[in-house]
Amino acid sequence: MTRLRQQMIDEMRRRNFSPRTIDGYVRVIRDLARHFGKSPDQLGTEELRQFQLYLIDERKSAWSTFNLAACALRFFYRQVLEREDVVERIRYGKRPKKLPVVLSRDEVRRLFRCTRQGEARLKLMTIYSGGLRSSELVQLTTRDIDSARMLIRIEEGKGRKDRYVPLAHELLQMLRAYWKAARPQTWLFPATVDPTQPACARSLQRAIGRAARAAAIPKRVTLHTLSHVCSYCYTFQKSRYFKGNT
């Protein structure tokens, strides 16, 4: 590992950046160095302008990806190299505002009917019921299911913030049946090969893709799409819910 890369990682760790953010930022600086065949401390504002245009024209990067790269570049040149003159010339892109894809109730029912019985369906139902992200689902432990208060604890979700989401009675019954059969120890959904590790969400993404095609849903359905369905309903209900449960 180069000195600059280690210094960048150390600065992010000092600020308590998430491992995912650290990996993403380091990847951007690595791609920058490879693109020009030089150490990034030898590059200036014109090279960074060219690199940003490269992300747009050749990489065809989404604006969210482009802006993540801008954040990484600004962090590196400000906190590691202390080159404020360069930071001022690194631009963010204006992200187009798009409405998220949201499934209707009928589409959700068809999706679940076309999902194979078993753990995969239970995972999808947990995402749908609680509005969870896939990364939050796989990090659930058996202790996060609070049946006494009918809540699911999400630890270090988006923004590394903890939160609670309502636990539906029907989901609790399914989780109890699953626990009796599988007896998970630490992780609620452990990996198949190594139960000491959490499950991977990639296979679940493939499962929801197959189910969406079988259900003839014309929309692009992802795990994030499924979480949106509950999120929209929960936004309108959460205030009333917590007033009655505090």
C-alpha positions as CSV (number, residue, x, y, z in Angstrom):
1,M,0.0,0.0,0.0
2,T,1.4,3.4,-1.0
3,R,2.1,6.1,1.6
4,L,-0.6,8.4,0.2
5,R,-3.3,5.7,0.2
6,Q,-2.5,4.8,3.8
7,Q,-2.6,8.4,4.8
8,M,-6.0,8.9,3.1
9,I,-7.4,5.8,4.8
10,D,-6.1,7.0,8.2
11,E,-7.7,10.4,7.7
12,M,-11.1,8.8,6.9
13,R,-10.8,6.4,9.9
14,R,-10.1,9.4,12.2
15,R,-13.5,10.9,11.0
16,N,-15.3,7.5,11.5
17,F,-16.2,7.0,7.8
18,S,-17.9,3.8,7.1
19,P,-15.9,0.9,5.5
20,R,-18.0,1.2,2.4
21,T,-17.2,5.0,2.1
22,I,-13.5,4.3,2.6
23,D,-13.5,1.6,-0.1
24,G,-15.4,3.9,-2.5
25,Y,-13.1,6.9,-2.0
26,V,-9.9,4.9,-2.3
27,R,-11.2,3.3,-5.5
28,V,-11.7,6.8,-7.0
29,I,-8.2,7.9,-6.3
30,R,-6.8,4.6,-7.6
31,D,-8.8,5.1,-10.8
32,L,-7.5,8.6,-11.1
33,A,-3.8,7.5,-10.8
34,R,-4.4,4.7,-13.3
35,H,-6.1,7.0,-15.8
36,F,-3.0,9.3,-16.0
37,G,-0.3,6.8,-15.1
38,K,0.9,9.1,-12.4
39,S,0.7,9.5,-8.6
40,P,-2.2,11.8,-7.8
41,D,0.0,14.3,-6.0
42,Q,1.6,15.1,-9.4
43,L,-1.7,16.1,-10.9
44,G,-3.3,19.5,-11.1
45,T,-6.6,21.2,-11.8
46,E,-6.5,20.5,-15.6
47,E,-6.0,16.8,-15.1
48,L,-8.9,16.6,-12.6
49,R,-11.1,18.5,-15.0
50,Q,-10.2,15.9,-17.7
51,F,-10.9,13.1,-15.3
52,Q,-14.3,14.4,-14.5
53,L,-15.1,14.7,-18.2
54,Y,-13.8,11.1,-18.7
55,L,-16.3,9.9,-16.0
56,I,-19.1,11.6,-18.0
57,D,-18.2,10.9,-21.6
58,E,-16.5,7.5,-21.5
59,R,-17.5,5.9,-18.2
60,K,-21.1,7.1,-18.6
61,S,-21.2,7.4,-14.9
62,A,-24.5,8.1,-13.2
63,W,-24.6,11.5,-11.5
64,S,-24.6,9.9,-8.1
65,T,-21.4,8.1,-9.0
66,F,-20.0,11.3,-10.4
67,N,-20.7,13.2,-7.2
68,L,-19.3,10.4,-5.1
69,A,-16.0,10.7,-7.1
70,A,-16.1,14.5,-6.6
71,C,-16.4,14.0,-2.8
72,A,-13.5,11.6,-2.9
73,L,-11.3,14.0,-4.9
74,R,-12.1,16.9,-2.7
75,F,-11.4,14.9,0.4
76,F,-8.1,13.7,-0.9
77,Y,-6.8,17.0,-2.1
78,R,-8.0,18.9,0.9
79,Q,-7.3,16.5,3.8
80,V,-4.3,14.6,2.5
81,L,-2.5,16.9,0.1
82,E,-3.8,20.2,1.6
83,R,-4.2,21.7,-1.8
84,E,-7.1,24.0,-1.4
85,D,-6.5,25.7,-4.8
86,V,-7.3,22.3,-6.5
87,V,-10.3,21.6,-4.3
88,E,-12.0,24.8,-5.4
89,R,-12.0,23.6,-9.1
90,I,-13.5,20.2,-8.4
91,R,-17.2,20.5,-9.5
92,Y,-20.3,18.6,-8.4
93,G,-22.9,17.6,-11.0
94,K,-26.6,18.6,-10.7
95,R,-28.5,15.4,-10.2
96,P,-31.8,15.1,-12.1
97,K,-34.8,14.6,-9.9
98,K,-36.6,11.4,-10.6
99,L,-39.4,9.7,-8.9
100,P,-38.5,6.3,-7.5
101,V,-40.1,3.2,-8.9
102,V,-43.0,2.1,-6.5
103,L,-44.9,-1.2,-6.8
104,S,-48.6,-1.4,-6.5
105,R,-50.2,-3.7,-3.9
106,D,-51.2,-6.1,-6.7
107,E,-47.7,-6.1,-8.1
108,V,-46.3,-6.9,-4.6
109,R,-48.7,-9.8,-4.2
110,R,-47.8,-11.2,-7.6
111,L,-44.1,-10.7,-6.8
112,F,-44.3,-12.8,-3.6
113,R,-46.5,-15.5,-5.3
114,C,-43.7,-15.9,-7.8
115,T,-40.9,-16.1,-5.2
116,R,-40.0,-19.5,-4.0
117,Q,-41.1,-20.5,-0.5
118,G,-38.3,-20.5,2.0
119,E,-35.7,-18.1,3.3
120,A,-35.5,-16.0,0.2
121,R,-39.2,-15.1,0.4
122,L,-38.9,-14.4,4.2
123,K,-36.0,-12.0,3.5
124,L,-38.0,-10.2,0.8
125,M,-41.0,-9.9,3.1
126,T,-38.8,-8.5,5.9
127,I,-37.4,-5.8,3.5
128,Y,-41.0,-5.0,2.3
129,S,-42.5,-5.0,5.8
130,G,-39.9,-2.8,7.4
131,G,-38.7,-0.7,4.5
132,L,-35.2,-2.1,5.0
133,R,-32.2,-1.7,2.7
134,S,-30.5,-4.9,1.6
135,S,-27.4,-4.0,3.6
136,E,-29.6,-3.5,6.7
137,L,-31.3,-6.8,6.2
138,V,-28.1,-8.9,6.1
139,Q,-26.8,-7.1,9.2
140,L,-29.8,-8.0,11.4
141,T,-29.1,-10.2,14.4
142,T,-31.5,-12.3,16.4
143,R,-31.4,-9.6,19.2
144,D,-32.7,-7.0,16.8
145,I,-36.2,-8.5,16.7
146,D,-38.0,-7.0,19.6
147,S,-41.3,-8.9,19.9
148,A,-42.2,-7.3,23.2
149,R,-42.5,-3.8,21.6
150,M,-43.1,-5.1,18.1
151,L,-40.1,-3.3,16.7
152,I,-37.1,-4.2,14.5
153,R,-33.9,-2.4,15.5
154,I,-31.7,-1.2,12.6
155,E,-28.1,-0.6,13.8
156,E,-26.0,1.8,11.8
157,G,-28.3,2.1,8.8
158,K,-27.9,4.8,6.2
159,G,-25.7,7.6,7.6
160,R,-24.6,5.2,10.3
161,K,-27.7,6.0,12.3
162,D,-29.7,3.6,14.4
163,R,-33.5,3.5,14.1
164,Y,-36.5,1.3,14.8
165,V,-39.2,0.2,12.4
166,P,-42.5,-1.5,13.2
167,L,-42.6,-5.3,13.3
168,A,-45.8,-6.6,11.7
169,H,-47.5,-9.4,13.5
170,E,-47.6,-11.6,10.4
171,L,-43.9,-11.2,9.9
172,L,-43.2,-12.0,13.5
173,Q,-45.0,-15.3,13.1
174,M,-43.0,-16.2,10.0
175,L,-39.7,-15.2,11.8
176,R,-40.6,-17.4,14.7
177,A,-41.3,-20.4,12.5
178,Y,-38.0,-19.7,10.7
179,W,-36.0,-19.5,13.9
180,K,-37.4,-22.8,15.2
181,A,-36.4,-24.5,12.0
182,A,-33.0,-22.9,11.3
183,R,-31.9,-21.9,14.9
184,P,-29.6,-19.0,13.8
185,Q,-27.2,-18.0,16.5
186,T,-25.8,-14.5,15.9
187,W,-27.0,-13.3,12.5
188,L,-30.7,-13.6,11.7
189,F,-29.8,-14.6,8.2
190,P,-26.3,-16.2,8.3
191,A,-24.3,-17.2,5.3
192,T,-24.8,-20.8,4.1
193,V,-21.1,-21.7,3.9
194,D,-19.9,-19.9,7.0
195,P,-22.7,-19.3,9.5
196,T,-20.5,-16.9,11.5
197,Q,-20.8,-14.4,8.7
198,P,-23.9,-12.6,7.5
199,A,-25.6,-13.6,4.3
200,C,-24.8,-11.9,1.0
201,A,-27.5,-9.8,-0.7
202,R,-26.4,-10.7,-4.3
203,S,-28.3,-13.9,-4.5
204,L,-31.4,-12.2,-3.1
205,Q,-31.2,-9.6,-5.9
206,R,-31.2,-12.4,-8.5
207,A,-34.2,-14.0,-6.8
208,I,-36.2,-10.8,-6.9
209,G,-35.3,-10.3,-10.6
210,R,-36.5,-13.8,-11.4
211,A,-39.7,-13.3,-9.5
212,A,-40.4,-9.9,-11.2
213,R,-40.0,-11.5,-14.6
214,A,-42.2,-14.5,-13.7
215,A,-44.9,-12.1,-12.4
216,A,-44.7,-10.1,-15.6
217,I,-44.0,-6.8,-13.8
218,P,-42.8,-4.3,-16.5
219,K,-41.0,-2.1,-14.0
220,R,-37.3,-2.4,-13.0
221,V,-37.6,-4.2,-9.7
222,T,-34.8,-4.2,-7.2
223,L,-34.4,-4.8,-3.5
224,H,-34.4,-1.0,-3.1
225,T,-37.7,-0.8,-5.1
226,L,-39.3,-3.2,-2.6
227,S,-38.2,-1.1,0.4
228,H,-39.8,1.9,-1.2
229,V,-43.3,0.4,-1.0
230,C,-43.2,0.3,2.8
231,S,-41.3,3.5,3.1
232,Y,-44.0,5.6,1.5
233,C,-46.7,4.1,3.7
234,Y,-44.6,4.3,6.8
235,T,-43.9,8.0,6.2
236,F,-47.5,8.8,6.7
237,Q,-48.1,6.4,9.6
238,K,-44.9,6.7,11.8
239,S,-46.0,9.8,13.8
240,R,-49.3,8.2,14.9
241,Y,-47.5,4.8,15.5
242,F,-44.9,6.2,17.9
243,K,-47.3,8.4,19.7
244,G,-49.2,5.3,20.7
245,N,-46.1,3.2,21.6
246,T,-44.0,5.5,23.7
